[in-house]
Amino acid sequence: MELTWYGRTCVRLKGRDAVVVADAYQSVVGPTGRGITGDIVTFSHDDDAPLPKARGRTTRDGATHLPTSLEDAFILDGPGEYEVRHVFVTGVRTYRDDRRGAERGHNVAFVVELDGVHVVHLGDIAHALTEEKLGEIGTVDVACVPLGGHLSPTKAAELVAQLDPKIVVPMPICDDDAVCEPILARFLHEMGATASEPQARLSIMPGGLPDETTTVLLESRGKV
């Protein structure tokens, strides 16, 4: 499986049988998608609300918020268990604040099983997980974790400790590199990791996962 980060919380997972794209907002990848394609699209939160709920549906202003390159993809934006193109996806209800969504609303963490690898994409989560939510998420090989916004580096590291993944992919959601750099540095410190040169993409095989939790930095491949 190949994992690519497109900026903010937009991630593309390419497997043998299907491609899953998470949070492909036009503000990140542009209206045409800059060539990003996929069979399944997940949305963790209503960043460009209201989002289309089904293939081909448009929003109230008459425009879809999907990049044109993904208009034929199967859309998932709520909690539940799904099987699409032999890919198992589980959506787990979470929140974008630590007050059960009272301030910023709901979030959906999506667990994708692709090529034998379990990836959790946490979206814009902003709180630690309960035992119930951890049970719904299950075993995690790769965790895509947001940084900045309402999830501090310390809370992000605590969340990683709860999930106990083999690989952590940070997703800085701040717009300014000058703001992102100290947040990322603090997260790496909390993780006991050292900064490495960001790579274009991450290739993952079930038999090639590290023994201990490893943080991998990726380059943003998106519009900004």
Backbone bond lengths (Angstrom), bond angles and torsions (degrees), N, CA, C in turn:
res aa  C-N    CA-C-N  psi(-1)  N-CA   C-N-CA  omega(-1)  CA-C   N-CA-C  phi
1 M - - - 1.459 - - 1.527 109.99 -
2 E 1.328 115.57 143.80 1.463 120.62 -178.97 1.518 109.61 -118.76
3 L 1.320 116.83 130.02 1.465 122.81 -177.77 1.521 109.51 -114.60
4 T 1.338 116.04 128.51 1.464 122.31 178.60 1.518 108.85 -127.55
5 W 1.336 115.95 138.74 1.469 121.52 178.64 1.523 109.11 -105.11
6 Y 1.351 116.26 130.69 1.467 121.48 -177.38 1.528 113.16 -107.39
7 G 1.329 118.04 12.64 1.454 121.01 -178.70 1.505 111.52 104.12
8 R 1.322 116.39 150.62 1.463 123.25 -176.39 1.532 109.30 48.17
9 T 1.319 119.52 -125.85 1.465 118.86 -177.72 1.525 112.16 -105.36
10 C 1.310 118.10 22.33 1.471 121.51 -179.36 1.534 110.50 -90.79
11 V 1.330 114.99 119.80 1.466 122.04 -177.82 1.520 108.95 -132.93
12 R 1.324 117.11 143.80 1.463 123.13 176.57 1.521 109.13 -118.86
13 L 1.338 115.73 126.80 1.453 122.45 178.45 1.527 108.10 -112.19
14 K 1.316 117.58 116.03 1.457 122.19 -178.18 1.516 109.75 -108.07
15 G 1.352 116.09 116.18 1.449 121.14 177.87 1.515 111.55 -112.75
16 R 1.317 115.52 -174.51 1.468 120.15 -179.49 1.529 111.63 -66.59
17 D 1.341 116.98 -41.41 1.457 121.37 -172.45 1.522 114.53 -101.59
18 A 1.323 118.31 -18.60 1.461 120.04 -175.35 1.522 110.10 -161.00
19 V 1.340 114.26 165.24 1.460 122.06 176.07 1.521 108.12 -123.67
20 V 1.337 116.33 129.83 1.461 122.50 179.68 1.524 108.47 -113.52
21 V 1.336 116.36 130.12 1.459 121.57 178.80 1.522 108.70 -118.94
22 A 1.319 117.06 127.43 1.462 122.36 -179.67 1.522 110.42 -105.71
23 D 1.333 116.43 134.02 1.467 123.69 172.92 1.538 113.17 52.32
24 A 1.326 115.91 54.80 1.473 120.52 -179.94 1.520 110.44 -86.60
25 Y 1.322 117.31 64.12 1.457 121.46 -179.86 1.520 111.01 -72.74
26 Q 1.318 115.56 144.42 1.461 119.77 -178.99 1.523 112.07 -60.84
27 S 1.312 116.90 -29.30 1.463 119.74 179.65 1.527 111.44 -64.77
28 V 1.335 117.01 -18.19 1.460 121.32 -179.47 1.518 111.41 -99.99
29 V 1.345 117.36 -49.48 1.463 120.50 -173.22 1.523 113.38 -105.48
30 G 1.319 118.01 -0.64 1.453 120.58 178.43 1.520 111.99 83.45
31 P 1.326 117.80 163.38 1.466 121.42 -174.62 1.517 114.45 -63.98
32 T 1.323 118.22 -26.95 1.464 119.86 -179.97 1.517 112.67 -97.04
33 G 1.321 116.91 -3.66 1.459 120.11 178.29 1.515 115.51 83.61
34 R 1.341 117.50 -2.71 1.471 121.76 179.74 1.526 111.18 48.43
35 G 1.339 115.84 38.29 1.455 119.86 176.70 1.512 114.53 86.93
36 I 1.338 118.85 -1.89 1.457 120.59 179.28 1.526 109.53 -72.61
37 T 1.321 116.46 127.08 1.456 121.96 -179.69 1.518 109.63 -129.01
38 G 1.336 116.24 159.69 1.451 120.16 179.01 1.505 111.93 -172.19
39 D 1.333 115.44 160.58 1.459 122.04 177.82 1.520 111.99 -92.53
40 I 1.329 116.70 -30.57 1.458 123.12 -177.96 1.521 108.33 -129.76
41 V 1.322 117.34 133.65 1.465 122.39 177.13 1.520 108.68 -121.51
42 T 1.323 117.21 128.52 1.463 121.55 175.56 1.525 109.56 -112.26
43 F 1.334 115.21 143.59 1.464 121.52 175.33 1.519 108.46 -122.61
44 S 1.322 116.91 121.27 1.458 121.20 -176.83 1.526 112.89 -81.73
45 H 1.335 117.13 -23.36 1.463 120.09 -178.18 1.530 109.23 -161.28
46 D 1.324 115.90 164.40 1.467 121.60 -175.60 1.523 111.38 -86.05
47 D 1.310 116.23 66.62 1.457 120.21 -178.33 1.518 111.56 -68.66
48 D 1.340 116.40 -34.97 1.454 122.53 177.55 1.525 109.43 -115.38
49 A 1.335 116.22 42.79 1.467 122.16 -173.11 1.529 111.73 -56.79
50 P 1.353 118.37 149.34 1.469 123.35 -6.84 1.524 111.60 -82.83
51 L 1.328 116.34 136.95 1.457 120.83 179.83 1.521 110.62 -79.24
52 P 1.319 117.51 153.93 1.464 119.30 174.25 1.520 109.19 -64.73
53 K 1.330 118.02 137.44 1.453 121.59 -177.35 1.519 112.22 -94.41
54 A 1.305 118.04 -12.51 1.458 120.06 -178.96 1.516 109.40 -152.10
55 R 1.307 115.45 165.43 1.444 121.54 -177.87 1.529 110.77 -56.91
56 G 1.338 115.98 126.85 1.453 119.98 174.79 1.515 114.70 85.68
57 R 1.335 119.11 -7.45 1.459 119.55 -178.52 1.521 109.67 -80.02
58 T 1.336 116.61 144.97 1.456 120.56 178.95 1.518 109.86 -109.76
59 T 1.313 116.02 165.62 1.451 121.39 -178.78 1.523 110.11 -84.56
60 R 1.321 116.10 177.35 1.461 121.01 -176.25 1.521 112.10 -62.67
61 D 1.337 117.06 -27.47 1.468 118.76 179.46 1.529 111.78 -85.51
62 G 1.359 116.13 7.43 1.449 120.65 174.84 1.510 114.80 84.35
63 A 1.339 117.73 6.82 1.461 120.61 -178.69 1.520 109.80 -126.49
64 T 1.304 115.68 139.88 1.455 119.32 175.28 1.525 109.72 -80.60
65 H 1.321 116.10 149.45 1.456 119.87 177.40 1.525 111.44 -100.81
66 L 1.328 116.69 12.53 1.450 120.88 170.55 1.521 109.62 -87.73
67 P 1.332 118.04 141.10 1.465 118.47 169.32 1.531 108.87 -59.57
68 T 1.300 117.45 147.46 1.459 120.42 -176.00 1.527 112.08 -61.27
69 S 1.318 117.96 -27.33 1.463 120.73 -179.59 1.529 112.50 -70.85
70 L 1.345 117.99 -10.52 1.462 121.86 -177.13 1.530 112.62 -118.59
71 E 1.325 117.42 12.35 1.462 119.65 -174.41 1.526 113.48 -65.24
72 D 1.327 118.42 -22.37 1.461 121.17 -179.82 1.524 112.71 -95.65
73 A 1.326 117.62 4.23 1.460 120.96 -178.34 1.528 111.17 -77.01
74 F 1.327 116.46 160.00 1.465 122.78 175.98 1.525 107.81 -85.10
75 I 1.329 117.35 125.01 1.454 122.13 -171.98 1.524 111.67 -100.23
76 L 1.333 116.33 132.87 1.459 122.94 174.61 1.527 107.97 -125.77
77 D 1.321 117.08 127.13 1.465 118.74 179.36 1.534 112.54 -142.24
78 G 1.338 117.24 21.59 1.456 119.76 179.40 1.508 111.84 -143.27
79 P 1.334 117.48 167.34 1.457 120.67 179.48 1.522 111.68 -68.63
80 G 1.330 116.26 155.05 1.456 121.55 179.65 1.515 111.03 142.33
81 E 1.324 115.40 178.48 1.457 121.39 178.12 1.526 109.29 -112.79
82 Y 1.323 116.27 131.82 1.457 121.42 -174.23 1.524 110.35 -134.50
83 E 1.338 115.35 152.37 1.454 121.82 169.52 1.526 107.57 -132.31
84 V 1.313 116.21 115.12 1.459 122.57 -178.47 1.521 108.17 -131.10
85 R 1.332 116.53 123.08 1.469 121.95 179.28 1.538 111.46 52.89
86 H 1.323 116.17 42.05 1.467 123.65 178.58 1.531 112.39 67.05
87 V 1.327 116.84 17.23 1.458 121.72 175.86 1.534 108.02 -107.24
88 F 1.336 116.37 128.33 1.454 120.72 178.33 1.532 109.42 -93.82
89 V 1.328 115.79 126.32 1.463 121.88 -178.78 1.522 108.71 -128.27
90 T 1.322 116.78 132.18 1.459 122.03 176.59 1.523 108.93 -120.94
91 G 1.324 116.73 124.32 1.456 121.68 176.05 1.519 110.00 -100.04
92 V 1.312 116.93 126.60 1.466 122.92 -177.22 1.522 109.11 -116.42
93 R 1.330 116.23 122.67 1.463 121.04 -179.12 1.525 111.13 -66.51
94 T 1.326 116.34 124.26 1.458 123.30 174.54 1.530 107.14 -135.53
95 Y 1.353 116.83 -164.60 1.459 119.66 -173.95 1.525 111.25 -139.09
96 R 1.349 115.02 157.93 1.464 121.55 -179.81 1.521 111.97 -95.64
97 D 1.313 116.82 12.81 1.458 123.06 173.53 1.524 106.71 -149.68
98 D 1.329 117.26 -179.47 1.470 120.15 178.93 1.526 111.84 -102.27
99 R 1.344 116.15 24.54 1.467 121.86 178.42 1.533 110.36 -124.22
100 R 1.321 116.04 37.16 1.463 123.39 177.77 1.534 112.11 55.09
101 G 1.335 114.64 38.35 1.450 120.88 174.84 1.507 115.76 83.99
102 A 1.324 118.50 6.13 1.466 121.28 -176.47 1.527 112.28 -64.24
103 E 1.327 117.38 -29.54 1.462 120.86 -176.60 1.526 113.07 -98.65
104 R 1.356 117.20 -43.39 1.469 119.92 -172.33 1.528 113.75 -124.61
105 G 1.313 117.54 -0.55 1.453 120.06 174.83 1.521 114.69 92.17
106 H 1.335 113.80 -174.07 1.456 121.50 -175.59 1.524 112.49 -80.62
107 N 1.330 113.77 162.95 1.456 123.44 174.65 1.527 106.46 -142.06
108 V 1.310 117.26 150.73 1.460 120.68 175.65 1.527 108.58 -120.91
109 A 1.337 116.12 121.10 1.458 121.01 172.52 1.526 107.38 -87.96
110 F 1.315 117.07 127.40 1.463 120.84 -178.00 1.528 110.52 -107.46
111 V 1.326 114.81 129.43 1.458 121.37 174.44 1.524 107.63 -103.60
112 V 1.314 116.65 123.92 1.466 122.31 -177.55 1.524 108.89 -117.51
113 E 1.337 115.51 126.92 1.467 120.44 174.10 1.523 107.96 -102.44
114 L 1.332 115.37 111.15 1.458 120.73 -173.78 1.523 108.61 -137.42
115 D 1.320 116.72 123.57 1.470 122.20 -179.85 1.522 112.12 55.74
116 G 1.327 116.82 34.47 1.454 120.71 178.25 1.511 114.70 79.74
117 V 1.329 117.76 6.24 1.469 122.91 179.74 1.525 108.94 -111.38
118 H 1.341 116.77 132.98 1.462 122.26 179.50 1.530 109.25 -99.94
119 V 1.323 115.46 114.55 1.463 121.87 -178.60 1.530 108.72 -113.30
120 V 1.330 117.56 129.81 1.459 120.04 171.54 1.526 108.19 -107.84
121 H 1.326 115.21 126.48 1.459 122.31 175.09 1.518 106.01 -105.74
122 L 1.330 116.60 112.82 1.470 121.12 -170.57 1.518 113.60 -85.35
123 G 1.335 118.04 -4.82 1.459 119.37 177.97 1.510 111.63 63.97
124 D 1.329 116.61 -129.73 1.469 122.26 -178.46 1.517 109.97 -112.44
125 I 1.336 116.76 42.27 1.460 121.86 -179.16 1.523 110.41 -62.29
126 A 1.342 116.54 149.86 1.472 119.52 -177.53 1.528 111.97 -139.43
127 H 1.327 117.69 32.13 1.468 119.70 -178.20 1.522 110.12 -157.62
128 A 1.327 114.88 164.04 1.461 120.30 173.21 1.527 109.03 -73.66
129 L 1.320 116.28 163.39 1.457 121.64 -176.25 1.521 111.70 -100.54
130 T 1.316 115.88 143.12 1.459 120.80 174.74 1.527 108.97 -78.76
131 E 1.331 116.18 167.66 1.460 120.07 176.92 1.522 110.47 -61.08
132 E 1.335 116.56 -34.94 1.461 120.65 179.29 1.525 110.76 -63.38
133 K 1.333 116.83 -45.65 1.460 120.44 -179.28 1.532 110.93 -68.07
134 L 1.317 116.80 -37.64 1.460 120.16 177.73 1.527 110.19 -62.71
135 G 1.337 116.09 -37.59 1.456 120.19 177.20 1.516 112.01 -65.29
136 E 1.339 116.84 -38.10 1.465 120.46 178.30 1.526 111.39 -67.45
137 I 1.323 116.30 -36.95 1.470 120.61 -179.29 1.522 110.53 -72.24
138 G 1.324 116.92 -42.39 1.454 121.03 178.37 1.516 113.02 77.66
139 T 1.329 115.12 -158.72 1.463 121.64 -177.93 1.525 110.59 -68.10
140 V 1.328 116.24 136.27 1.461 121.89 -177.30 1.530 109.92 -122.51
141 D 1.318 115.94 127.61 1.463 120.61 172.54 1.524 111.20 -93.48
142 V 1.341 116.05 -41.75 1.468 121.66 -177.92 1.525 108.42 -130.41
143 A 1.324 116.67 131.04 1.468 121.59 177.96 1.517 109.62 -118.18
144 C 1.337 116.47 121.33 1.472 122.56 174.19 1.519 106.97 -95.14
145 V 1.333 116.35 111.24 1.465 122.35 -168.00 1.528 110.77 -116.45
146 P 1.351 117.86 127.24 1.466 119.61 177.60 1.520 111.37 -72.94
147 L 1.316 115.96 148.76 1.462 122.08 175.07 1.515 108.57 -130.32
148 G 1.338 115.94 144.10 1.459 119.19 -176.63 1.514 108.69 91.35
149 G 1.311 116.19 -170.55 1.456 118.04 -178.17 1.515 111.06 62.41
150 H 1.337 116.45 -127.19 1.463 120.70 -176.20 1.521 112.87 -102.99
151 L 1.332 117.99 8.30 1.461 121.42 175.18 1.523 108.00 -114.45
152 S 1.316 115.78 107.88 1.461 120.42 -178.07 1.527 109.91 -72.36
153 P 1.338 117.59 160.69 1.466 119.68 177.05 1.525 112.96 -56.48
154 T 1.325 117.34 -37.17 1.462 120.29 179.33 1.519 111.17 -65.91
155 K 1.340 116.90 -45.51 1.464 120.61 177.89 1.519 111.23 -64.87
156 A 1.340 116.73 -37.06 1.459 120.72 178.70 1.529 110.31 -62.70
157 A 1.325 116.65 -42.17 1.468 120.52 178.35 1.523 111.11 -65.69
158 E 1.331 117.38 -36.91 1.467 121.02 176.72 1.524 110.66 -64.40
159 L 1.323 115.47 -38.82 1.464 121.02 178.62 1.532 110.61 -64.91
160 V 1.318 116.53 -41.40 1.457 120.97 177.16 1.533 110.20 -61.68
161 A 1.329 116.40 -41.97 1.466 120.04 179.21 1.525 111.11 -61.57
162 Q 1.337 117.17 -36.46 1.458 120.73 176.86 1.525 111.87 -64.93
163 L 1.324 116.10 -43.08 1.465 121.53 -175.61 1.525 112.44 -77.97
164 D 1.316 116.63 -30.38 1.465 123.54 178.82 1.533 112.20 52.68
165 P 1.336 117.85 54.16 1.471 120.24 179.70 1.526 110.97 -80.12
166 K 1.326 114.98 167.91 1.460 119.97 174.44 1.527 111.11 -83.47
167 I 1.346 115.94 -33.18 1.464 121.30 -179.39 1.522 109.29 -131.45
168 V 1.322 116.89 136.97 1.463 123.27 175.78 1.524 108.61 -116.00
169 V 1.339 115.73 128.41 1.462 121.18 175.84 1.530 107.68 -114.45
170 P 1.338 119.04 105.62 1.467 120.74 177.97 1.527 110.65 -69.62
171 M 1.346 115.65 142.20 1.470 121.62 176.58 1.531 108.48 -123.39
172 P 1.335 119.27 86.22 1.466 120.24 177.49 1.526 110.86 -62.97
173 I 1.329 117.14 128.54 1.459 119.83 -176.99 1.530 112.43 -108.17
174 C 1.329 117.36 7.29 1.458 119.72 174.77 1.536 108.92 -78.88
175 D 1.329 115.40 150.17 1.467 120.81 -174.82 1.524 113.66 -84.70
176 D 1.322 116.70 -22.21 1.463 121.47 -173.90 1.528 109.43 -107.67
177 D 1.337 116.87 126.28 1.461 120.75 179.20 1.522 111.76 -58.18
178 A 1.329 116.48 -34.60 1.460 120.16 -179.47 1.525 111.36 -64.72
179 V 1.335 116.28 -28.64 1.462 120.93 176.94 1.525 110.50 -82.42
180 C 1.332 115.97 -38.52 1.468 121.50 -177.11 1.525 112.84 -66.74
181 E 1.306 117.00 -40.24 1.468 120.46 -171.65 1.521 113.67 -56.99
182 P 1.358 119.68 -50.47 1.473 118.28 179.52 1.528 112.96 -67.24
183 I 1.347 117.34 -30.56 1.466 120.36 177.89 1.527 109.76 -66.63
184 L 1.333 116.22 -44.77 1.458 120.55 178.64 1.526 110.97 -65.55
185 A 1.332 116.36 -40.67 1.466 120.36 178.96 1.525 110.82 -61.57
186 R 1.335 116.18 -41.66 1.467 120.24 179.04 1.532 110.83 -65.31
187 F 1.328 116.66 -40.21 1.467 119.88 178.68 1.530 110.61 -63.14
188 L 1.326 117.04 -45.25 1.457 120.43 178.49 1.524 110.87 -60.02
189 H 1.335 116.44 -38.81 1.465 120.70 177.07 1.527 110.38 -62.81
190 E 1.335 116.13 -44.79 1.469 120.38 179.60 1.532 110.90 -62.92
191 M 1.323 116.34 -33.04 1.460 121.59 -179.43 1.529 112.57 -82.94
192 G 1.337 116.80 -8.62 1.455 119.98 -176.06 1.516 112.02 69.20
193 A 1.351 115.72 28.44 1.465 121.42 -177.79 1.517 109.58 -110.69
194 T 1.317 115.28 160.08 1.458 120.53 176.60 1.526 109.15 -108.83
195 A 1.324 115.69 150.63 1.464 120.52 -179.57 1.523 109.92 -68.01
196 S 1.325 115.48 134.67 1.460 121.09 176.88 1.529 108.49 -123.06
197 E 1.313 116.60 167.88 1.457 120.56 178.74 1.531 109.12 -67.86
198 P 1.343 118.08 124.74 1.471 119.58 178.95 1.524 111.21 -60.21
199 Q 1.320 115.86 140.94 1.458 120.89 179.26 1.520 110.44 -107.61
200 A 1.327 116.15 159.36 1.465 121.40 -174.11 1.521 111.59 -67.82
201 R 1.319 117.11 -38.54 1.464 121.33 -178.54 1.512 108.46 -157.32
202 L 1.322 114.83 167.46 1.454 120.75 -177.77 1.517 109.08 -122.04
203 S 1.325 117.54 122.79 1.457 122.63 175.98 1.525 108.72 -99.95
204 I 1.332 116.25 130.10 1.458 121.31 -172.55 1.519 110.15 -130.51
205 M 1.335 115.67 132.96 1.457 121.85 172.47 1.525 108.03 -126.00
206 P 1.351 117.62 143.90 1.473 119.39 -178.19 1.523 113.20 -53.03
207 G 1.333 116.60 -38.06 1.456 119.96 -178.50 1.515 113.76 -81.25
208 G 1.334 117.32 -6.27 1.453 120.44 -177.33 1.512 114.39 -108.09
209 L 1.333 117.37 12.81 1.462 120.65 179.91 1.527 110.76 -71.99
210 P 1.329 117.71 143.60 1.469 120.22 -179.74 1.531 111.73 -69.16
211 D 1.314 116.29 158.05 1.469 120.75 179.51 1.522 111.92 -72.95
212 E 1.330 116.53 -33.33 1.457 121.63 -179.69 1.522 110.07 -118.20
213 T 1.331 115.01 157.94 1.467 120.37 -178.55 1.528 110.71 -58.04
214 T 1.329 115.43 125.07 1.460 122.41 -176.70 1.522 109.52 -123.50
215 T 1.325 116.80 132.11 1.460 121.65 178.18 1.518 109.60 -94.23
216 V 1.339 116.23 127.62 1.466 121.92 -178.70 1.524 108.78 -118.26
217 L 1.321 116.95 125.35 1.463 122.13 177.63 1.529 109.37 -94.17
218 L 1.332 115.30 134.58 1.459 121.00 179.86 1.523 110.64 -118.31
219 E 1.328 115.76 151.28 1.460 121.15 173.09 1.510 109.19 -77.36
220 S 1.322 116.18 146.39 1.453 120.19 173.38 1.524 109.57 -77.65
221 R 1.357 116.33 126.89 1.458 120.49 -177.97 1.521 111.17 -104.60
222 G 1.340 117.59 9.97 1.444 121.09 -174.77 1.509 114.31 -87.52
223 K 1.337 114.30 -164.51 1.474 121.82 -173.83 1.511 111.74 -69.10
224 V 1.361 115.73 -35.57 1.453 118.95 -174.10 1.507 110.80 -111.39
